[in-house]
Amino acid sequence: MLSRLLRNDEPSVYSQVAWEDVADEALPRPPLREGWATSRLKVSTRVPLAQAYFDQGLSLLHLGWGPEARRAFAEAARLDPELAMAWWGLALARGPGARFVAARAEAMARALALSEGLPDVEQRYIIAASLLSEKGPANGRHAFVREMESLIDRYPEDAEAKLLLAGFLADGYEPDGRPGQGQPYAQVMLRELLRTHPDHAGVHYAWVCAMLPSPRPEVARESAQRLTRLVPGTSTAMLAAGRLLGRLGEMDSAYRVLESAVESDDAYLAAESLPVEFAPCAEMAMRLLSQGCAEAGQYSDAQTWARRLRQRVEAAGGEPQALLFAATTLVSAHLRFGFFRAAADVPLELEGDLSPAERGLRDGVRSYTKGINALDLGRLSEVERACDALAVLQSTLSERRRADGRRLCPRDVARVVEVAEQELRGALEARRGEGGRAEATLIRAWRMERRLRSAGPAMFSRPARETLARVRLRDEREAKALELARALVEERPGCGHFHLLLAEARVATGERGSAVQDFATFLERWRDADSHLPELRRARTYVAGQGRLLRLVHNADAPLPVPSDFRPREKVSC
């Protein structure tokens, strides 16, 4: 989708992408792949193979696979050097960042020079893109939108133009849930395209990406499922589908789709004898698989995926940025289950000269995990020192210049470190009995957490709202804790941790019948969980009537009944 390619909206495991520093003319020839070209846009060429490669490039542009789209457009330009639209595609697929201004401008200049005498529709495509190339996505936004609107008004049956504009306008959602500028407009166009072009993979991909961060992701479920059938070998599509299914709580389906994304990337690398770091989605899919296993209570499998990711990036040369992403994935798996010592023991030794952002992320993870482990052991003075170290680190990183391209940005790291510092400090204040101060600190951490850029590193601390809910339970503010727990379950219905929190909040507020259902849902979500986990023991203790909070609503001699419609499923991998 165009907005993702131009604005670098995805987190970057590696600091560079495939063929980033290779000139367009020197890109290796890609195979013409069956089933990848779901887009059709007739362009001015007498070379049928150039048309086929152009369509493949356009399809991959819509599916967010910029490097492979560049290869296809470059091959179309080699087959027909007079094909202006091939150079148009090369300009759009080049990717974000000031580093590529010259390359984009050169490709666009070739397209403009070849556009004289072309059909009106092609000239309009090229003029619109030239405005983005000249002014950039931010400054050229209005002019690009106006030119594309003019094109669509003149050629209302052109689905590719509508999809390009919708993909550019899909701006996501603000922290308070309001749609970004252009988002409703994009959704209207995409709904119409879903009706008129039900077999266009790019339309379904754009709809999934547009609705993934929305309050109603369920409206894109059908599109996620169709993507797996329309372009099963395209990992970018599989990643988007898996993320949406995971957001909906359909964890088994999400697991299978994300695993297929890894397999598709591995097959792609093997077929073309490419290095590991050229895979577009495998590393991100593995991070999501580790997270999904953690939500399903499968601690061992969560560690396995995190370690597989570490092995993969080490095999690619051990780039510090990629190693840090892998390490934080393993840290998060340990933290999710309360194994703080294991999180603190994750090795973070990195070789070579580290950038300020890389050093900052490494030091931030070290300080936080040491602090959370000290909190668990009751060493409050050590926790205070860890908080202070995180605060100093955040201040230092926030003064650094923003990084260009996919390289880890110091300011993004500063935001993640600040969230971790505030969450840890809030937990410390709660332990000291400073309930009001802890509440304010954790609310501040929650607000910061909502503003984290998706392109930055993943948060490595515990969810601030979950910590806040447990603080409220301890402070006997049960109604407020229940409100938070409900919101968490609505956002991640497949997460067993949130269902357990909701069940405990129900018990605390005396909602016995609802608590029974929530405990049953938790046990269903964790039907294949590792049997030794303390969460399972805690839930069973509550159900048996021996939990501290359950005594508020019943005694141990009258255990809560399991609902009659609750049946354990057959074992399915997470």
C-alpha positions in Angstrom: 0.0 0.0 0.0 1.4 3.4 -1.1 1.3 5.1 2.3 3.4 2.3 3.9 6.0 2.4 1.1 6.3 6.2 1.2 6.1 6.7 5.0 8.0 3.8 6.4 5.1 2.7 8.7 6.4 -0.7 9.5 9.0 -1.6 12.2 12.4 -2.3 10.8 14.2 -5.4 11.9 17.1 -4.7 9.5 18.4 -1.2 8.8 18.4 -1.8 5.1 16.0 -3.6 2.7 16.8 -5.7 -0.4 18.7 -3.9 -3.2 18.3 -0.6 -1.5 21.7 0.7 -2.7 21.4 -0.9 -6.2 20.5 1.4 -9.1 17.3 0.7 -10.9 19.1 -0.4 -14.1 21.3 -2.9 -12.1 18.5 -4.7 -10.3 18.5 -8.5 -11.0 15.7 -9.8 -13.2 12.9 -11.3 -11.3 10.9 -14.4 -12.4 7.4 -13.7 -13.8 5.3 -15.3 -11.0 2.0 -17.0 -11.5 -0.8 -15.5 -9.5 1.1 -12.4 -8.3 -0.3 -10.0 -10.9 -3.9 -9.3 -9.7 -3.7 -5.7 -11.0 -4.3 -4.9 -14.6 -3.5 -1.5 -16.1 -3.0 -1.2 -19.9 0.1 0.8 -20.6 1.7 2.0 -23.9 4.0 -0.8 -24.9 4.2 -3.2 -27.8 6.2 -5.8 -25.7 3.7 -8.2 -24.1 6.3 -9.3 -21.5 6.9 -5.7 -20.5 3.2 -5.3 -19.9 3.2 -8.5 -17.8 6.1 -7.3 -15.6 4.5 -3.9 -15.2 1.3 -5.6 -14.0 3.4 -7.7 -11.6 5.1 -4.6 -10.3 1.8 -2.7 -9.8 0.3 -5.7 -7.9 3.3 -5.9 -5.6 3.2 -2.1 -5.1 -0.4 -2.5 -3.9 0.7 -5.4 -1.6 3.4 -3.3 0.1 6.4 -5.2 -1.3 8.4 -2.3 -2.6 11.8 -4.0 -3.4 10.1 -6.8 -5.4 7.9 -4.2 -7.2 11.1 -2.3 -8.1 12.6 -5.4 -9.7 9.4 -5.9 -11.8 9.2 -2.3 -12.9 13.0 -2.3 -13.7 12.6 -5.4 -15.9 9.6 -3.8 -17.7 11.9 -0.8 -18.4 14.7 -3.1 -19.7 12.3 -4.9 -22.0 10.8 -1.6 -23.3 13.1 1.4 -22.5 10.4 3.7 -23.9 7.8 2.5 -21.4 7.2 5.7 -19.3 4.9 4.0 -16.8 7.7 1.6 -15.8 9.8 4.6 -14.7 6.7 5.9 -12.9 6.5 2.6 -11.0 10.2 2.8 -10.1 9.8 6.3 -8.7 6.9 5.2 -6.4 8.4 1.9 -5.3 11.8 3.5 -4.3 10.8 3.8 -0.6 10.9 6.5 2.1 13.8 8.7 3.2 15.8 11.7 2.0 18.5 9.3 0.8 16.5 8.4 -2.2 15.4 11.8 -3.3 17.8 11.8 -6.2 16.9 8.3 -7.3 13.2 9.1 -7.3 13.7 12.3 -9.1 15.8 10.6 -11.8 13.2 7.9 -12.4 10.4 10.5 -12.5 12.3 12.7 -14.9 12.6 9.7 -17.3 8.9 9.1 -17.0 8.1 12.7 -17.7 10.4 12.8 -20.7 8.8 9.8 -22.2 5.2 10.8 -21.5 4.8 13.2 -24.4 2.3 11.8 -26.8 1.0 9.1 -24.4 -2.7 8.6 -23.7 -4.2 11.1 -21.4 -4.7 8.6 -18.5 -1.0 7.7 -18.4 0.1 11.3 -18.5 -2.2 12.0 -15.5 -0.7 9.1 -13.5 2.8 10.5 -14.2 2.0 14.1 -13.4 0.4 13.1 -10.1 3.5 11.0 -9.1 5.8 13.8 -10.1 4.3 16.0 -7.5 5.1 13.5 -4.8 8.6 13.0 -6.1 9.2 16.8 -6.3 7.7 17.8 -2.9 7.7 14.6 -0.8 4.7 12.8 0.7 4.0 15.5 3.3 4.4 18.7 1.2 3.1 17.1 -2.0 0.1 15.5 -0.4 -2.6 18.0 -1.4 -1.3 18.4 -5.0 -1.1 14.6 -5.5 -4.6 14.0 -4.1 -6.1 16.7 -6.4 -4.4 15.2 -9.5 -5.5 11.7 -8.6 -9.1 13.0 -8.0 -9.0 14.6 -11.4 -7.9 11.3 -13.0 -10.6 9.4 -11.2 -13.2 11.9 -12.2 -12.2 11.6 -15.9 -11.8 7.8 -15.8 -14.3 6.6 -13.1 -13.8 2.9 -14.1 -10.1 2.9 -13.3 -9.8 0.8 -10.2 -6.0 1.1 -10.0 -6.2 4.9 -9.6 -8.8 4.6 -6.9 -6.7 2.0 -5.1 -3.5 4.1 -5.3 -5.3 7.1 -3.9 -7.0 5.1 -1.1 -3.7 3.5 -0.2 -2.1 6.9 0.0 -4.9 8.5 2.1 -5.2 5.6 4.7 -3.7 7.4 7.6 -4.7 5.1 10.5 -6.1 6.4 13.7 -5.2 9.0 16.4 -4.4 7.8 20.0 -7.9 8.9 21.0 -9.5 6.7 18.4 -10.3 9.4 15.8 -9.5 8.5 12.2 -6.6 10.2 10.7 -6.9 12.8 7.9 -8.1 11.0 4.8 -9.0 7.7 6.5 -12.8 8.0 6.1 -12.4 9.0 2.5 -10.1 6.1 1.9 -12.6 3.7 3.5 -15.4 4.9 1.3 -13.3 4.2 -1.8 -12.2 0.8 -0.6 -15.7 -0.3 0.3 -16.8 0.5 -3.3 -13.7 -1.4 -4.7 -14.5 -4.4 -2.5 -18.0 -4.5 -4.2 -16.8 -4.0 -7.8 -13.5 -5.9 -7.6 -13.9 -8.8 -5.1 -11.0 -10.7 -6.5 -8.4 -7.9 -6.4 -5.8 -8.8 -3.8 -4.5 -5.2 -3.6 -8.0 -4.0 -2.6 -8.3 -6.7 0.2 -4.8 -5.9 1.4 -5.5 -2.1 1.6 -8.8 -2.8 3.4 -7.1 -5.1 6.0 -4.3 -2.5 6.6 -6.8 0.3 6.9 -9.0 -1.5 9.4 -6.3 -3.2 11.5 -5.9 -0.2 13.9 -9.5 0.7 13.9 -12.1 0.1 16.6 -13.9 -2.4 14.4 -11.3 -4.7 12.7 -13.9 -7.4 12.3 -15.2 -5.8 9.2 -12.0 -6.8 7.4 -12.1 -10.5 8.5 -13.4 -11.7 5.1 -10.7 -9.7 3.3 -8.0 -11.3 5.5 -9.3 -14.7 4.7 -9.5 -14.0 1.0 -6.0 -12.8 0.9 -4.8 -16.2 2.0 -6.5 -17.7 -1.0 -5.8 -15.1 -3.6 -2.0 -14.6 -3.1 -0.9 -17.4 -0.7 2.7 -17.1 -1.8 3.0 -13.4 -1.0 4.3 -13.0 2.5 3.3 -9.3 2.8 -0.3 -10.3 2.3 0.0 -13.2 4.7 1.5 -10.9 7.4 -1.3 -8.4 7.1 -3.9 -11.2 7.2 -2.3 -12.9 10.2 -2.1 -9.6 12.1 -5.8 -8.9 11.6 -6.8 -12.4 12.6 -4.7 -12.2 15.7 -6.3 -8.9 16.6 -9.7 -10.6 16.3 -8.6 -13.3 18.7 -8.6 -16.1 16.1 -5.3 -17.3 17.3 -5.2 -20.7 15.6 -5.9 -19.2 12.2 -3.5 -16.3 12.8 -0.7 -18.8 13.8 -1.2 -20.8 10.6 -1.2 -17.7 8.4 1.9 -16.2 10.0 3.7 -19.4 9.8 2.9 -19.5 6.1 4.4 -16.1 5.8 7.7 -17.4 7.1 7.5 -20.4 4.8 6.7 -18.2 1.8 9.7 -16.0 2.5 12.0 -19.0 2.9 10.7 -20.5 -0.3 11.3 -17.1 -2.1 14.9 -16.9 -0.7 15.7 -20.5 -1.7 14.3 -20.1 -5.2 16.4 -17.1 -5.9 19.4 -17.9 -3.8 19.1 -14.7 -1.8 20.4 -14.0 1.7 18.2 -14.2 4.8 17.8 -10.4 5.2 16.1 -10.1 1.8 13.0 -11.8 3.2 10.3 -9.0 3.5 8.3 -10.4 6.4 9.7 -13.5 8.0 11.3 -11.7 11.0 8.2 -9.6 11.7 6.0 -12.7 11.4 8.3 -14.6 13.9 8.0 -11.8 16.4 4.2 -11.9 16.1 4.2 -15.7 16.4 6.2 -15.4 19.7 3.7 -12.8 20.9 0.7 -15.0 19.8 2.1 -18.0 21.7 2.6 -15.9 24.8 -1.0 -14.7 24.6 -2.1 -18.3 24.3 -0.1 -19.3 27.4 2.5 -21.3 25.4 5.6 -20.0 27.1 7.9 -22.6 25.6 6.7 -22.0 22.1 7.0 -18.2 22.6 10.7 -18.7 23.6 11.2 -21.0 20.6 10.1 -18.5 18.1 12.1 -15.7 19.7 15.2 -17.9 19.7 14.6 -18.9 16.0 14.5 -15.2 15.2 17.8 -14.7 17.0 19.4 -17.5 15.1 18.0 -16.1 11.9 19.4 -12.7 12.3 22.7 -14.1 13.5 22.9 -16.1 10.3 22.4 -12.9 8.4 25.5 -11.4 9.9 24.3 -10.3 13.3 23.4 -6.7 12.6 23.0 -5.0 16.0 19.6 -3.5 15.2 18.2 -6.9 14.2 19.8 -8.6 17.2 18.2 -6.1 19.5 14.8 -6.7 17.9 15.3 -10.4 18.5 16.5 -9.9 22.1 13.5 -7.7 23.0 11.2 -10.4 21.6 12.6 -12.9 24.0 12.6 -10.4 26.9 8.9 -9.7 26.2 8.1 -13.4 26.3 9.7 -13.8 29.8 8.1 -10.6 31.1 4.7 -11.7 29.9 4.7 -14.6 32.3 6.4 -12.8 35.2 9.7 -14.5 34.9 11.7 -11.4 35.6 15.0 -13.0 36.4 15.0 -14.8 33.0 14.2 -11.5 31.3 17.2 -9.9 33.0 19.5 -12.7 32.0 18.8 -12.4 28.2 22.2 -11.8 26.6 22.6 -8.4 25.0 26.2 -8.4 24.1 26.7 -6.7 20.7 29.8 -6.4 18.6 31.0 -3.5 16.6 30.3 0.2 16.8 26.8 0.8 17.9 24.7 3.8 16.9 23.3 6.0 19.8 19.8 4.4 19.2 21.2 0.9 19.4 23.2 1.6 22.6 20.1 3.3 24.0 17.8 0.4 23.3 20.3 -2.1 24.7 20.9 0.0 27.9 17.2 0.6 28.3 16.3 -3.1 28.2 19.1 -3.8 30.7 18.0 -1.2 33.1 14.3 -2.1 32.9 14.8 -5.8 33.3 17.1 -5.3 36.3 14.6 -2.9 37.8 11.6 -5.2 37.4 13.6 -8.1 38.8 14.6 -6.0 41.8 11.0 -5.0 42.3 10.0 -8.7 42.4 12.6 -9.3 45.0 11.6 -6.3 47.1 14.8 -4.3 46.6 13.2 -1.0 46.2 16.3 1.1 46.2 17.6 -0.8 43.2 14.3 -0.2 41.4 14.7 3.6 42.1 18.2 3.5 40.6 16.9 1.7 37.5 14.1 4.3 37.1 16.6 7.1 37.3 18.9 5.5 34.8 16.0 5.1 32.4 15.0 8.8 32.9 18.6 10.0 32.1 18.7 7.7 29.0 15.4 9.0 27.7 16.5 12.6 28.1 19.8 11.9 26.2 18.2 10.1 23.3 15.4 12.6 22.8 18.0 15.3 22.1 19.5 13.3 19.2 18.7 13.9 15.6 16.0 11.8 13.9 17.5 8.9 11.9 16.7 8.6 8.2 15.3 5.6 6.5 14.9 2.3 8.3 17.8 2.8 10.7 16.7 2.8 14.4 15.7 6.3 15.4 17.0 7.7 18.8 13.8 9.6 19.3 11.7 6.4 18.8 13.9 4.6 21.3 13.5 7.5 23.7 9.7 7.2 23.6 9.9 3.4 24.3 12.4 4.0 27.2 10.1 6.7 28.7 7.1 4.3 28.7 9.2 1.7 30.4 10.5 4.2 33.0 7.0 5.4 33.8 5.6 1.9 34.1 8.4 0.8 36.4 8.2 3.9 38.5 4.4 3.5 38.8 4.8 0.0 40.0 7.5 1.1 42.5 5.2 3.8 43.9 2.4 1.3 44.3 4.7 -1.0 46.2 5.6 1.9 48.5 1.9 2.5 49.2 1.7 5.7 47.2 -1.5 4.8 45.5 -2.5 8.2 44.1 1.0 8.9 42.8 1.2 5.5 41.2 -2.2 6.0 39.5 -1.0 9.3 38.0 2.3 7.8 36.8 0.7 4.8 35.2 -1.9 6.9 33.4 0.9 9.0 32.0 2.7 5.8 30.9 -0.5 4.6 29.2 -0.9 7.9 27.3 2.7 7.7 26.2 2.2 4.1 25.1 -0.6 5.1 22.8 1.6 7.6 21.0 4.4 5.2 20.2 5.2 5.2 16.5 4.5 1.9 14.8 7.8 2.3 12.9 9.8 2.3 16.1 11.1 -0.5 18.2 8.5 -2.7 20.0 7.7 -1.8 23.6 9.7 -4.0 25.9 8.0 -3.2 29.2 4.7 -4.6 30.6 1.5 -3.0 29.3 0.9 0.1 31.4 -2.9 -0.4 31.5 -2.5 -4.0 32.8 -0.2 -2.8 35.6 -2.6 0.0 36.3 -5.5 -2.4 36.6 -3.7 -4.6 39.0 -2.7 -1.6 41.1 -6.4 -0.6 41.3 -7.4 -4.1 42.4 -4.8 -3.9 45.2 -6.1 -0.5 46.2 -9.7 -1.7 46.2 -10.7 0.4 43.2 -12.4 -2.6 41.6 -14.9 -0.8 39.3 -12.0 1.2 37.7 -9.9 -2.0 37.3 -12.9 -3.8 35.7 -13.3 -0.9 33.2 -9.6 -1.2 32.1 -9.8 -5.0 31.9 -12.9 -4.9 29.7 -11.1 -2.4 27.3 -8.0 -4.7 27.1 -10.1 -7.8 26.3 -12.0 -5.8 23.6 -8.7 -4.9 22.0 -7.1 -8.3 22.2 -9.8 -10.9 22.6 -7.4 -13.7 22.0 -5.1 -12.8 24.9 -5.6 -15.1 27.9 -3.7 -12.8 30.2 -6.4 -10.1 29.7 -9.2 -12.6 30.2 -7.7 -13.7 33.5 -7.4 -10.1 34.6 -11.0 -9.5 33.7 -12.1 -12.6 35.6 -10.2 -11.4 38.7 -11.8 -8.0 38.4 -15.2 -9.5 38.1 -14.7 -11.5 41.3 -13.5 -8.4 43.1 -16.6 -6.5 42.1 -18.9 -9.4 43.1 -20.0 -10.3 39.6 -20.0 -14.1 40.3 -21.8 -15.3 37.2 -19.7 -13.2 34.8 -16.6 -14.3 36.6 -17.5 -17.9 35.9 -17.7 -17.2 32.2 -14.5 -15.2 32.2 -12.6 -17.9 34.0 -14.0 -20.5 31.5 -12.9 -18.2 28.6 -9.5 -17.9 30.1 -9.2 -21.7 30.3 -10.4 -22.0 26.8 -7.8 -19.5 25.5 -5.1 -21.4 27.4 -6.3 -24.9 26.6 -2.8 -25.8 25.3 -0.8 -23.7 27.7 2.3 -24.9 29.5 1.0 -26.8 32.5 3.5 -25.4 35.0 2.5 -21.7 34.5 1.4 -19.9 37.7 -1.5 -18.2 35.9 -3.2 -21.6 35.5 -2.6 -22.4 39.1 -4.0 -19.1 40.2 -7.1 -19.4 38.0 -7.8 -22.9 39.3 -7.3 -21.7 42.9 -9.8 -19.0 42.3 -12.3 -21.4 40.8 -11.8 -23.7 43.7 -12.6 -20.9 46.0 -9.2 -20.5 47.6 -8.2 -17.2 46.1 -7.9 -14.1 48.2 -10.5 -12.1 46.1 -12.9 -15.0 45.7 -13.7 -15.1 49.4 -15.6 -11.8 48.8 -18.3 -13.7 46.9 -18.3 -17.3 48.1 -16.5 -19.8 50.3 -14.2 -22.6 49.5 -16.8 -25.2 50.2 -18.9 -24.1 47.3 -16.7 -24.0 44.2 -17.8 -22.1 41.2 -19.5 -24.3 38.6 -18.0 -24.7 35.1 -20.6 -23.6 32.4 -22.4 -26.6 30.8 -21.4 -25.5 27.3 -17.7 -25.4 28.1 -15.8 -28.1 26.3 -12.0 -28.4 25.9 -11.0 -28.6 22.3 -8.6 -30.9 20.7 -5.0 -29.8 21.0 -4.0 -27.3 18.3 -0.6 -25.7 18.0 -0.6 -22.1 19.2 
